[in-house]
Amino acid sequence: MSKKNEYWMANLKLVALCLAIWFIVSFGFGILFVDALNGIRIGGYKLGFWFAQQGSIYTFVALIFFYANRMGVLDRKFGVAED
């Protein structure tokens, strides 16, 4: 496999991981498992409600930083970093 294909596949795996995490947090925790999570309270709010309203947004922002960091590592590994 060529270097370009390896780089692209690594990028796709990273994007798929980030999307899977975001899906689990936003759809899974905010919709599917909301009843189970509502038994737990954080700061007076039910955890399921918190994930539906805030958790998915915070997770998305954290995933942006995670993706940027990991892409920097991939860029250096494959010699395409922008120094």
PDB file as gemmi writes it, atoms N, CA and C in Angstrom:
CRYST1    1.000    1.000    1.000  90.00  90.00  90.00 P 1                      
ATOM      1  N   MET A   1       0.843  -1.178   0.000  1.00  0.00           N  
ATOM      2  CA  MET A   1       0.000   0.000   0.000  1.00  0.00           C  
ATOM      3  C   MET A   1       0.891   1.246   0.000  1.00  0.00           C  
ATOM      4  N   SER A   2       0.533   2.221  -0.786  1.00  0.00           N  
ATOM      5  CA  SER A   2       1.360   3.426  -0.884  1.00  0.00           C  
ATOM      6  C   SER A   2       1.190   4.288   0.366  1.00  0.00           C  
ATOM      7  N   LYS A   3       2.117   5.212   0.549  1.00  0.00           N  
ATOM      8  CA  LYS A   3       2.087   6.116   1.701  1.00  0.00           C  
ATOM      9  C   LYS A   3       0.815   6.955   1.711  1.00  0.00           C  
ATOM     10  N   LYS A   4       0.379   7.391   0.525  1.00  0.00           N  
ATOM     11  CA  LYS A   4      -0.844   8.204   0.442  1.00  0.00           C  
ATOM     12  C   LYS A   4      -2.049   7.408   0.916  1.00  0.00           C  
ATOM     13  N   ASN A   5      -2.127   6.158   0.492  1.00  0.00           N  
ATOM     14  CA  ASN A   5      -3.251   5.315   0.898  1.00  0.00           C  
ATOM     15  C   ASN A   5      -3.217   5.006   2.391  1.00  0.00           C  
ATOM     16  N   GLU A   6      -2.026   4.766   2.931  1.00  0.00           N  
ATOM     17  CA  GLU A   6      -1.896   4.522   4.367  1.00  0.00           C  
ATOM     18  C   GLU A   6      -2.330   5.746   5.164  1.00  0.00           C  
ATOM     19  N   TYR A   7      -1.899   6.918   4.718  1.00  0.00           N  
ATOM     20  CA  TYR A   7      -2.270   8.174   5.378  1.00  0.00           C  
ATOM     21  C   TYR A   7      -3.783   8.371   5.324  1.00  0.00           C  
ATOM     22  N   TRP A   8      -4.375   8.146   4.171  1.00  0.00           N  
ATOM     23  CA  TRP A   8      -5.810   8.326   4.006  1.00  0.00           C  
ATOM     24  C   TRP A   8      -6.587   7.334   4.863  1.00  0.00           C  
ATOM     25  N   MET A   9      -6.152   6.086   4.916  1.00  0.00           N  
ATOM     26  CA  MET A   9      -6.831   5.087   5.738  1.00  0.00           C  
ATOM     27  C   MET A   9      -6.731   5.419   7.223  1.00  0.00           C  
ATOM     28  N   ALA A  10      -5.570   5.905   7.658  1.00  0.00           N  
ATOM     29  CA  ALA A  10      -5.417   6.312   9.057  1.00  0.00           C  
ATOM     30  C   ALA A  10      -6.347   7.481   9.371  1.00  0.00           C  
ATOM     31  N   ASN A  11      -6.460   8.417   8.440  1.00  0.00           N  
ATOM     32  CA  ASN A  11      -7.357   9.553   8.610  1.00  0.00           C  
ATOM     33  C   ASN A  11      -8.803   9.084   8.695  1.00  0.00           C  
ATOM     34  N   LEU A  12      -9.220   8.180   7.817  1.00  0.00           N  
ATOM     35  CA  LEU A  12     -10.587   7.673   7.833  1.00  0.00           C  
ATOM     36  C   LEU A  12     -10.909   6.925   9.123  1.00  0.00           C  
ATOM     37  N   LYS A  13      -9.944   6.162   9.621  1.00  0.00           N  
ATOM     38  CA  LYS A  13     -10.155   5.456  10.895  1.00  0.00           C  
ATOM     39  C   LYS A  13     -10.343   6.452  12.034  1.00  0.00           C  
ATOM     40  N   LEU A  14      -9.569   7.519  12.032  1.00  0.00           N  
ATOM     41  CA  LEU A  14      -9.684   8.544  13.065  1.00  0.00           C  
ATOM     42  C   LEU A  14     -11.035   9.254  12.985  1.00  0.00           C  
ATOM     43  N   VAL A  15     -11.465   9.593  11.785  1.00  0.00           N  
ATOM     44  CA  VAL A  15     -12.769  10.239  11.597  1.00  0.00           C  
ATOM     45  C   VAL A  15     -13.893   9.297  12.042  1.00  0.00           C  
ATOM     46  N   ALA A  16     -13.800   8.020  11.676  1.00  0.00           N  
ATOM     47  CA  ALA A  16     -14.818   7.050  12.072  1.00  0.00           C  
ATOM     48  C   ALA A  16     -14.876   6.901  13.590  1.00  0.00           C  
ATOM     49  N   LEU A  17     -13.724   6.888  14.245  1.00  0.00           N  
ATOM     50  CA  LEU A  17     -13.685   6.807  15.701  1.00  0.00           C  
ATOM     51  C   LEU A  17     -14.368   8.015  16.328  1.00  0.00           C  
ATOM     52  N   CYS A  18     -14.032   9.201  15.842  1.00  0.00           N  
ATOM     53  CA  CYS A  18     -14.627  10.429  16.385  1.00  0.00           C  
ATOM     54  C   CYS A  18     -16.135  10.453  16.170  1.00  0.00           C  
ATOM     55  N   LEU A  19     -16.584  10.058  15.001  1.00  0.00           N  
ATOM     56  CA  LEU A  19     -18.025  10.031  14.723  1.00  0.00           C  
ATOM     57  C   LEU A  19     -18.741   8.994  15.578  1.00  0.00           C  
ATOM     58  N   ALA A  20     -18.112   7.852  15.797  1.00  0.00           N  
ATOM     59  CA  ALA A  20     -18.725   6.819  16.631  1.00  0.00           C  
ATOM     60  C   ALA A  20     -18.869   7.298  18.072  1.00  0.00           C  
ATOM     61  N   ILE A  21     -17.827   7.932  18.600  1.00  0.00           N  
ATOM     62  CA  ILE A  21     -17.903   8.463  19.963  1.00  0.00           C  
ATOM     63  C   ILE A  21     -18.993   9.509  20.063  1.00  0.00           C  
ATOM     64  N   TRP A  22     -19.041  10.421  19.101  1.00  0.00           N  
ATOM     65  CA  TRP A  22     -20.046  11.477  19.138  1.00  0.00           C  
ATOM     66  C   TRP A  22     -21.456  10.893  19.018  1.00  0.00           C  
ATOM     67  N   PHE A  23     -21.635   9.892  18.180  1.00  0.00           N  
ATOM     68  CA  PHE A  23     -22.936   9.245  18.035  1.00  0.00           C  
ATOM     69  C   PHE A  23     -23.369   8.583  19.332  1.00  0.00           C  
ATOM     70  N   ILE A  24     -22.453   7.859  19.962  1.00  0.00           N  
ATOM     71  CA  ILE A  24     -22.779   7.180  21.215  1.00  0.00           C  
ATOM     72  C   ILE A  24     -23.172   8.185  22.288  1.00  0.00           C  
ATOM     73  N   VAL A  25     -22.426   9.270  22.387  1.00  0.00           N  
ATOM     74  CA  VAL A  25     -22.716  10.265  23.410  1.00  0.00           C  
ATOM     75  C   VAL A  25     -24.014  11.006  23.104  1.00  0.00           C  
ATOM     76  N   SER A  26     -24.189  11.476  21.877  1.00  0.00           N  
ATOM     77  CA  SER A  26     -25.361  12.291  21.574  1.00  0.00           C  
ATOM     78  C   SER A  26     -26.631  11.458  21.421  1.00  0.00           C  
ATOM     79  N   PHE A  27     -26.599  10.400  20.636  1.00  0.00           N  
ATOM     80  CA  PHE A  27     -27.793   9.601  20.403  1.00  0.00           C  
ATOM     81  C   PHE A  27     -27.989   8.552  21.497  1.00  0.00           C  
ATOM     82  N   GLY A  28     -26.906   7.856  21.830  1.00  0.00           N  
ATOM     83  CA  GLY A  28     -27.008   6.801  22.843  1.00  0.00           C  
ATOM     84  C   GLY A  28     -27.330   7.333  24.221  1.00  0.00           C  
ATOM     85  N   PHE A  29     -26.487   8.235  24.731  1.00  0.00           N  
ATOM     86  CA  PHE A  29     -26.685   8.749  26.084  1.00  0.00           C  
ATOM     87  C   PHE A  29     -27.840   9.744  26.148  1.00  0.00           C  
ATOM     88  N   GLY A  30     -28.055  10.504  25.093  1.00  0.00           N  
ATOM     89  CA  GLY A  30     -29.081  11.538  25.113  1.00  0.00           C  
ATOM     90  C   GLY A  30     -30.474  11.042  24.768  1.00  0.00           C  
ATOM     91  N   ILE A  31     -30.581   9.891  24.084  1.00  0.00           N  
ATOM     92  CA  ILE A  31     -31.899   9.413  23.652  1.00  0.00           C  
ATOM     93  C   ILE A  31     -32.146   7.964  24.100  1.00  0.00           C  
ATOM     94  N   LEU A  32     -31.276   7.045  23.718  1.00  0.00           N  
ATOM     95  CA  LEU A  32     -31.533   5.629  23.985  1.00  0.00           C  
ATOM     96  C   LEU A  32     -31.422   5.266  25.468  1.00  0.00           C  
ATOM     97  N   PHE A  33     -30.403   5.746  26.144  1.00  0.00           N  
ATOM     98  CA  PHE A  33     -30.155   5.369  27.533  1.00  0.00           C  
ATOM     99  C   PHE A  33     -30.548   6.462  28.519  1.00  0.00           C  
ATOM    100  N   VAL A  34     -31.381   7.402  28.071  1.00  0.00           N  
ATOM    101  CA  VAL A  34     -31.729   8.548  28.910  1.00  0.00           C  
ATOM    102  C   VAL A  34     -32.440   8.125  30.189  1.00  0.00           C  
ATOM    103  N   ASP A  35     -33.314   7.139  30.110  1.00  0.00           N  
ATOM    104  CA  ASP A  35     -34.050   6.713  31.307  1.00  0.00           C  
ATOM    105  C   ASP A  35     -33.116   6.114  32.357  1.00  0.00           C  
ATOM    106  N   ALA A  36     -32.165   5.308  31.915  1.00  0.00           N  
ATOM    107  CA  ALA A  36     -31.215   4.718  32.855  1.00  0.00           C  
ATOM    108  C   ALA A  36     -30.297   5.786  33.451  1.00  0.00           C  
ATOM    109  N   LEU A  37     -29.887   6.748  32.632  1.00  0.00           N  
ATOM    110  CA  LEU A  37     -28.977   7.784  33.117  1.00  0.00           C  
ATOM    111  C   LEU A  37     -29.671   8.825  33.984  1.00  0.00           C  
ATOM    112  N   ASN A  38     -30.982   8.976  33.848  1.00  0.00           N  
ATOM    113  CA  ASN A  38     -31.695   9.966  34.641  1.00  0.00           C  
ATOM    114  C   ASN A  38     -31.743   9.618  36.124  1.00  0.00           C  
ATOM    115  N   GLY A  39     -31.377   8.410  36.477  1.00  0.00           N  
ATOM    116  CA  GLY A  39     -31.280   8.031  37.889  1.00  0.00           C  
ATOM    117  C   GLY A  39     -30.081   8.658  38.574  1.00  0.00           C  
ATOM    118  N   ILE A  40     -29.151   9.177  37.794  1.00  0.00           N  
ATOM    119  CA  ILE A  40     -27.934   9.814  38.333  1.00  0.00           C  
ATOM    120  C   ILE A  40     -28.083  11.318  38.171  1.00  0.00           C  
ATOM    121  N   ARG A  41     -27.714  12.058  39.190  1.00  0.00           N  
ATOM    122  CA  ARG A  41     -27.819  13.521  39.128  1.00  0.00           C  
ATOM    123  C   ARG A  41     -26.437  14.152  39.225  1.00  0.00           C  
ATOM    124  N   ILE A  42     -26.222  15.187  38.435  1.00  0.00           N  
ATOM    125  CA  ILE A  42     -24.986  15.980  38.472  1.00  0.00           C  
ATOM    126  C   ILE A  42     -25.405  17.435  38.615  1.00  0.00           C  
ATOM    127  N   GLY A  43     -25.017  18.048  39.706  1.00  0.00           N  
ATOM    128  CA  GLY A  43     -25.348  19.459  39.929  1.00  0.00           C  
ATOM    129  C   GLY A  43     -26.846  19.709  39.954  1.00  0.00           C  
ATOM    130  N   GLY A  44     -27.633  18.734  40.408  1.00  0.00           N  
ATOM    131  CA  GLY A  44     -29.067  18.884  40.479  1.00  0.00           C  
ATOM    132  C   GLY A  44     -29.802  18.509  39.206  1.00  0.00           C  
ATOM    133  N   TYR A  45     -29.078  18.219  38.133  1.00  0.00           N  
ATOM    134  CA  TYR A  45     -29.709  17.852  36.853  1.00  0.00           C  
ATOM    135  C   TYR A  45     -29.573  16.357  36.618  1.00  0.00           C  
ATOM    136  N   LYS A  46     -30.581  15.789  35.993  1.00  0.00           N  
ATOM    137  CA  LYS A  46     -30.515  14.378  35.633  1.00  0.00           C  
ATOM    138  C   LYS A  46     -29.446  14.195  34.564  1.00  0.00           C  
ATOM    139  N   LEU A  47     -28.670  13.123  34.692  1.00  0.00           N  
ATOM    140  CA  LEU A  47     -27.543  12.898  33.785  1.00  0.00           C  
ATOM    141  C   LEU A  47     -28.003  12.719  32.337  1.00  0.00           C  
ATOM    142  N   GLY A  48     -29.106  12.032  32.109  1.00  0.00           N  
ATOM    143  CA  GLY A  48     -29.616  11.869  30.745  1.00  0.00           C  
ATOM    144  C   GLY A  48     -29.980  13.203  30.116  1.00  0.00           C  
ATOM    145  N   PHE A  49     -30.626  14.058  30.890  1.00  0.00           N  
ATOM    146  CA  PHE A  49     -30.965  15.400  30.409  1.00  0.00           C  
ATOM    147  C   PHE A  49     -29.694  16.188  30.116  1.00  0.00           C  
ATOM    148  N   TRP A  50     -28.698  16.078  31.006  1.00  0.00           N  
ATOM    149  CA  TRP A  50     -27.446  16.821  30.815  1.00  0.00           C  
ATOM    150  C   TRP A  50     -26.771  16.393  29.517  1.00  0.00           C  
ATOM    151  N   PHE A  51     -26.709  15.076  29.259  1.00  0.00           N  
ATOM    152  CA  PHE A  51     -26.088  14.612  28.012  1.00  0.00           C  
ATOM    153  C   PHE A  51     -26.847  15.119  26.797  1.00  0.00           C  
ATOM    154  N   ALA A  52     -28.177  15.136  26.873  1.00  0.00           N  
ATOM    155  CA  ALA A  52     -28.965  15.596  25.732  1.00  0.00           C  
ATOM    156  C   ALA A  52     -28.768  17.086  25.487  1.00  0.00           C  
ATOM    157  N   GLN A  53     -28.589  17.866  26.544  1.00  0.00           N  
ATOM    158  CA  GLN A  53     -28.508  19.316  26.396  1.00  0.00           C  
ATOM    159  C   GLN A  53     -27.078  19.831  26.289  1.00  0.00           C  
ATOM    160  N   GLN A  54     -26.167  19.299  27.074  1.00  0.00           N  
ATOM    161  CA  GLN A  54     -24.812  19.843  27.137  1.00  0.00           C  
ATOM    162  C   GLN A  54     -23.726  18.841  26.760  1.00  0.00           C  
ATOM    163  N   GLY A  55     -23.904  17.604  27.178  1.00  0.00           N  
ATOM    164  CA  GLY A  55     -22.847  16.604  27.027  1.00  0.00           C  
ATOM    165  C   GLY A  55     -22.404  16.375  25.602  1.00  0.00           C  
ATOM    166  N   SER A  56     -23.351  16.343  24.679  1.00  0.00           N  
ATOM    167  CA  SER A  56     -22.966  16.099  23.288  1.00  0.00           C  
ATOM    168  C   SER A  56     -22.191  17.290  22.719  1.00  0.00           C  
ATOM    169  N   ILE A  57     -22.521  18.493  23.165  1.00  0.00           N  
ATOM    170  CA  ILE A  57     -21.800  19.680  22.693  1.00  0.00           C  
ATOM    171  C   ILE A  57     -20.376  19.681  23.248  1.00  0.00           C  
ATOM    172  N   TYR A  58     -20.245  19.421  24.547  1.00  0.00           N  
ATOM    173  CA  TYR A  58     -18.906  19.366  25.145  1.00  0.00           C  
ATOM    174  C   TYR A  58     -18.069  18.255  24.522  1.00  0.00           C  
ATOM    175  N   THR A  59     -18.701  17.127  24.265  1.00  0.00           N  
ATOM    176  CA  THR A  59     -17.990  16.019  23.631  1.00  0.00           C  
ATOM    177  C   THR A  59     -17.527  16.406  22.238  1.00  0.00           C  
ATOM    178  N   PHE A  60     -18.380  17.091  21.477  1.00  0.00           N  
ATOM    179  CA  PHE A  60     -18.004  17.526  20.137  1.00  0.00           C  
ATOM    180  C   PHE A  60     -16.797  18.460  20.178  1.00  0.00           C  
ATOM    181  N   VAL A  61     -16.790  19.419  21.095  1.00  0.00           N  
ATOM    182  CA  VAL A  61     -15.655  20.342  21.216  1.00  0.00           C  
ATOM    183  C   VAL A  61     -14.389  19.578  21.605  1.00  0.00           C  
ATOM    184  N   ALA A  62     -14.508  18.651  22.543  1.00  0.00           N  
ATOM    185  CA  ALA A  62     -13.348  17.844  22.940  1.00  0.00           C  
ATOM    186  C   ALA A  62     -12.837  17.007  21.770  1.00  0.00           C  
ATOM    187  N   LEU A  63     -13.756  16.485  20.962  1.00  0.00           N  
ATOM    188  CA  LEU A  63     -13.351  15.684  19.799  1.00  0.00           C  
ATOM    189  C   LEU A  63     -12.641  16.533  18.748  1.00  0.00           C  
ATOM    190  N   ILE A  64     -12.998  17.796  18.630  1.00  0.00           N  
ATOM    191  CA  ILE A  64     -12.284  18.686  17.704  1.00  0.00           C  
ATOM    192  C   ILE A  64     -10.820  18.795  18.099  1.00  0.00           C  
ATOM    193  N   PHE A  65     -10.574  19.026  19.387  1.00  0.00           N  
ATOM    194  CA  PHE A  65      -9.187  19.127  19.861  1.00  0.00           C  
ATOM    195  C   PHE A  65      -8.461  17.788  19.746  1.00  0.00           C  
ATOM    196  N   PHE A  66      -9.153  16.697  20.061  1.00  0.00           N  
ATOM    197  CA  PHE A  66      -8.567  15.368  19.929  1.00  0.00           C  
ATOM    198  C   PHE A  66      -8.181  15.088  18.480  1.00  0.00           C  
ATOM    199  N   TYR A  67      -9.096  15.389  17.544  1.00  0.00           N  
ATOM    200  CA  TYR A  67      -8.835  15.150  16.126  1.00  0.00           C  
ATOM    201  C   TYR A  67      -7.654  15.985  15.635  1.00  0.00           C  
ATOM    202  N   ALA A  68      -7.617  17.248  16.019  1.00  0.00           N  
ATOM    203  CA  ALA A  68      -6.520  18.121  15.592  1.00  0.00           C  
ATOM    204  C   ALA A  68      -5.180  17.602  16.114  1.00  0.00           C  
ATOM    205  N   ASN A  69      -5.176  17.157  17.353  1.00  0.00           N  
ATOM    206  CA  ASN A  69      -3.947  16.624  17.934  1.00  0.00           C  
ATOM    207  C   ASN A  69      -3.501  15.357  17.220  1.00  0.00           C  
ATOM    208  N   ARG A  70      -4.415  14.429  17.023  1.00  0.00           N  
ATOM    209  CA  ARG A  70      -4.075  13.165  16.359  1.00  0.00           C  
ATOM    210  C   ARG A  70      -3.672  13.367  14.902  1.00  0.00           C  
ATOM    211  N   MET A  71      -4.295  14.321  14.227  1.00  0.00           N  
ATOM    212  CA  MET A  71      -3.897  14.602  12.842  1.00  0.00           C  
ATOM    213  C   MET A  71      -2.498  15.192  12.799  1.00  0.00           C  
ATOM    214  N   GLY A  72      -2.139  15.988  13.796  1.00  0.00           N  
ATOM    215  CA  GLY A  72      -0.771  16.490  13.876  1.00  0.00           C  
ATOM    216  C   GLY A  72       0.229  15.348  14.003  1.00  0.00           C  
ATOM    217  N   VAL A  73      -0.129  14.369  14.823  1.00  0.00           N  
ATOM    218  CA  VAL A  73       0.730  13.187  14.980  1.00  0.00           C  
ATOM    219  C   VAL A  73       0.817  12.423  13.656  1.00  0.00           C  
ATOM    220  N   LEU A  74      -0.313  12.224  13.000  1.00  0.00           N  
ATOM    221  CA  LEU A  74      -0.300  11.519  11.705  1.00  0.00           C  
ATOM    222  C   LEU A  74       0.496  12.287  10.651  1.00  0.00           C  
ATOM    223  N   ASP A  75       0.328  13.603  10.624  1.00  0.00           N  
ATOM    224  CA  ASP A  75       1.073  14.414   9.655  1.00  0.00           C  
ATOM    225  C   ASP A  75       2.578  14.264   9.847  1.00  0.00           C  
ATOM    226  N   ARG A  76       3.024  14.303  11.096  1.00  0.00           N  
ATOM    227  CA  ARG A  76       4.462  14.128  11.349  1.00  0.00           C  
ATOM    228  C   ARG A  76       4.912  12.720  11.005  1.00  0.00           C  
ATOM    229  N   LYS A  77       4.076  11.726  11.312  1.00  0.00           N  
ATOM    230  CA  LYS A  77       4.431  10.333  11.022  1.00  0.00           C  
ATOM    231  C   LYS A  77       4.605  10.096   9.526  1.00  0.00           C  
ATOM    232  N   PHE A  78       3.764  10.712   8.700  1.00  0.00           N  
ATOM    233  CA  PHE A  78       3.809  10.512   7.254  1.00  0.00           C  
ATOM    234  C   PHE A  78       4.587  11.615   6.525  1.00  0.00           C  
ATOM    235  N   GLY A  79       5.186  12.530   7.267  1.00  0.00           N  
ATOM    236  CA  GLY A  79       6.045  13.546   6.651  1.00  0.00           C  
ATOM    237  C   GLY A  79       5.314  14.617   5.889  1.00  0.00           C  
ATOM    238  N   VAL A  80       4.094  14.946   6.298  1.00  0.00           N  
ATOM    239  CA  VAL A  80       3.349  15.996   5.615  1.00  0.00           C  
ATOM    240  C   VAL A  80       2.989  17.140   6.577  1.00  0.00           C  
ATOM    241  N   ALA A  81       3.708  17.241   7.675  1.00  0.00           N  
ATOM    242  CA  ALA A  81       3.442  18.300   8.660  1.00  0.00           C  
ATOM    243  C   ALA A  81       3.755  19.674   8.074  1.00  0.00           C  
ATOM    244  N   GLU A  82       3.044  20.680   8.560  1.00  0.00           N  
ATOM    245  CA  GLU A  82       3.215  22.036   8.044  1.00  0.00           C  
ATOM    246  C   GLU A  82       4.206  22.856   8.843  1.00  0.00           C  
ATOM    247  N   ASP A  83       4.955  22.282   9.692  1.00  0.00           N  
ATOM    248  CA  ASP A  83       5.940  22.959  10.560  1.00  0.00           C  
ATOM    249  C   ASP A  83       5.681  24.383  10.580  1.00  0.00           C  
TER     250      ASP A  83                                                      
END                                                                             
